[in-house]
Amino acid sequence: MKMSKSFKCLSVLMIAAMLVIAGCSNNNAKSNNAGNGNAASGNSTDSKAIAKIKERGKLLVGVKYDTRLFGLKDPASGKVEGFDIDISKAIAKHILGDENAIELKEVTSKTRIPMLNNGEIDMVVATMTITEERKKEVDFSDVYFQAGQSLLVKKGSPITGIEDVTKDTKILGSKGATSIKNIKEKVPGVTVLEFDNYQDAFSALKAGQGDALTTDDAILYGMAAQDPGYEVVGKPFTDEPYGIAVQKGNTAVVKAVNDTLAELKANGEYDAIYTKWIGKAPAK
């Protein structure tokens, strides 16, 4: 039996209408499912990384154990104290509501990025300078401390600043620190001995294995306070903005850190922490 042309057209229109209705229903279902998924995970401010921290009930933070003023472990008590530790506790309080809901893990300049990226820690709060090269591997918070690279020497040393460093000067530093790269660029051909951490480098300086130790001035001032026979000389010759590092893509964690820093600066707690460890208020 032959169908009329009008009947054929009507059939096509009906089929098209049914497909449109089905598509809309499917899209609505997807939308509802997405909404339910966001409700379960807590939207962009409560990402999987944040949810994991909350489920664990503690924040895992990589900090230095050998850097006076920022992160130094007391061998007698086992307690780690410093500027970075207090900032870390504030972040734990912001995310988990308890500054003691935190576990500190030792990192060095060499190990901090590998430990972060293999999931051993949630973030690095360890005198880490923000650089374009490091941004390829990790995401950074806003600047939380402004430092500059300087030199530490024995009192009476003929080295009074970067201008006195030559290729014959023996410089000591820490593996993985940007200060090594910086000093080599400032003084081409200079000899640099690299150690696993700053305390080893400082011990080598005191043992006469080098002429000067270089890193950020804030770290060097802590060493000078540890042994008054040594002093920081010259003006800082680099700009070293410290940032808190997290795994790339963890934007919710970065936001939580930045919100914490903003709160600390707004309520005056940041200035109090800074003065407590550095001995003076931060420059405005």
N, C-alpha and C positions, 0 to 999 in steps of 0.2 A: 504494500500500500504506500502510495507516495504522500510525503508530508508537504503541506503547503509551505510556501516561503515564509509567511508570517509566523507559522508555528515553529519553524526552525529558528527564526530570530528570537522568539520568545524563550525557547529552550536555552539558547546560548546566554541570553541575559540572565536567566534564573541561575544557571551554573556559575556565572561570573559573580552574581550577588552572594551565592553560598560560599564561594572562595574568599570573598572580602570579609564576610562575617566570621568565617573560621580563622582568618588571619588576625582579625582584631581581637578575637577571644584568646588566641595564642599569645599575642603581644601583651594583653592585660595580665595573663597568667605569669608571663615572664617578669612583668613589672612588679606584680605582687610578690613573686618569689624573691626578686632582688630586694624589695623593701623588707621582707622578712629576714633576708640574709643580713642586711645592714643593721636591723634591730638586734639580731643575735650577736653581731661582732662589735656593735657600738659605733658605727659610722667612722668617718675619716679621722676623727680625733681619738679613736680607740681601735687602732689597727691591730692586725694579728700580732705584731711585735709588742705593743702595749698590753694586749690581752694575755700574751704569754708571760709577761712580767707579773701581771696581776694574779694570774693563775699560780705561778711559782711562789708568789708572796714575798719576793725580795728582788732587789736590783743588783745585778752583777756588774761591778765597775772595775776597770783596769786603772791602777794608780801606781805611781813610783813608790818604792820603799826606801830609796837611797838619796832623796832630794830634800834637804833641809828647807823648811818653810812651806814646802808644797806637799810632800809626801815622804815621811821618814818613819821607819819602824824602830821602836825602842826594843833592843834585843832582850832587855830584862823583862819588860811587861808584855811584849808582843803586840803592843798597841801601835797603830799607824796614825800619825797626826799631820796636819798641814792645811794649807789653803785649799788644795784640791779635794781634800777629804771633807772639809766643811761644805764645799759647793756640792759634792756628791750626795751628802746627807740631805741637803736642801732639795735636791732633785728627787730623792727617794720619798721624802715627805710629800712633795707635790704629787707624785704618781701614786703612792701607796698609803699616804696619810701617816707615815711613821718614818722618822729619819733613821731609825735603827733597823729598818727592814732593808738591809743592805749587806752585801758580801764584797769585800775588797780583795782583788787579786793583783799580785805583783806583775807589772809589765816593765819593760825597758824600751828605749827608743827603737830598738831592733825588733822586739817581739810584739809591740802593741797592735799594729795593724793585722798581722797574721792571727793573733788571738781573737781580735774583734771579728774578723771575717770567717773564722771557723766556728764561731758561736760560743766560745768560752766565756765571753763577756758581752754585756748589752751596750756598753759605751766605754770610751777612753777619756779619762779626765787626768791627764798626765803631762802637763807642760808641753803640749803638742802644737807647734806652729802651723797655722793654716797656710798651705801652699797650693798652687795650681796643680802641681804634680800629684800631691796627696788627694786632691779632690777627684782624681780619676779613680781612686780606690775606695774612698769613704765619703760620707756626707758630714759637713761640719755645722755646728751651732753658730750663733753670733759670737763675736769676740768676747771672751770672759776675763781676759787679762792681757794687758799690753806690755810686752817686754822688748829688749833690744840686746843684740850680741855684744859681749865685752870680753876682757881678758882678766884672768886671775894670776897673780905672780907673788913670789916671795917678797916681803918688804925689803927695799933696797935694791931691787932688780933694776937693771938699766932699761928695761921695757916699761915705758910709761903710757903706751897706747898703740894702736894698730900701725901707726907710722914707724914704729921701731921694730916691727916684725919683718924679717927678711927671709930669703930662701934657706939661710943657714940656721934659722930659729927652729927649735924643736917644739912643736905644739902638741898638746894632749887633748883628747876629746872622747865622746861617747859614740859607739857604733850606731848608725842609723839616724843620727841627729843632723838637722839641716846646717848646724854650725860648722860641720866638717866641710861640706860643700862650699859654704860661704867663705871660710878662711882660705881655701884653695883658690877661690876666684879673686879674693883681695890680694893675695900674695902668691902668684904662680911659682910653682916649684918648691913651696914650703914643705918641710917634713912634718907629717902628722901621724902620731901614734894613737890608735883607736882601742878603747877598752869597752868591756861589756856594760859598764854603768859608771855613773859619775863618781861614786865613792872610790872605785878602783882607779879612776883617772886622777883623783885628788891624792890618793895614797902614792901614786907614781910620781906626781909633782913633788910631794914632800920627800920622796926618796931620791930626788934629783934626776929622774929619768927624762925630764923635759924642762923647758924654760917658762912655759905658760900654759894654762888650761883655758880653753875657750868654750863658751856656751852662752845662754841667755843671762843677762845681768842679775835677774831675780834669783836664779839658781846659784850664781857665783857669790852673791851677798850672803846666802845661807852658809856657804863654805867658809867665807871670811869670818862669819860669826862663830863658826865651829872652831877655828884656829886663828887667833889674832895675829899670828906671824905672817899671814897672807892678806893681800888686799886686791880690790878691783881697781883697775887703772884705765884711764882714758874714757872718752865718750863712747856710747853705744854706736856701732858702725853698721847696724842693720835694724830693720823693723821686724819684730817678731810677735805678731798677734796670735795669742793662744785660742784654740777652739776645742770644743768637745766633739769627739768623733763618734759616729754611729755607722752601721752598715748602710751601703748605698740603697736608696729607695725607702728607707724607714723614715718617711717624712713626719709621721705622727710622733715618733720619738724626738726628732729634732724640734718639733713644735712644743712638746712638753718641756724640753730643756730650755728653749728660748722663753717660754712663758715663766719658767722658774726664775731665770736670770732677770727678766723684766720685773717680776714681783720683788725680788731681793733688792734691786736698785730703787724701786719705788718706795719701799718701806724702810730703807736705810740699813737693812741687814748686810747688803753687799759691802758698804763702806765699813761696817763694823768688823766683818770677816777680814777685809783687806788690811785694816789698821792693826788688827790682832796679830797677823802674821808678817806683814811687811814693815810695820812700825810707823807708818804714816798713811794719811788718807790718799785715795787715788786722785790723780790729776783730773781736773774737770775741763 
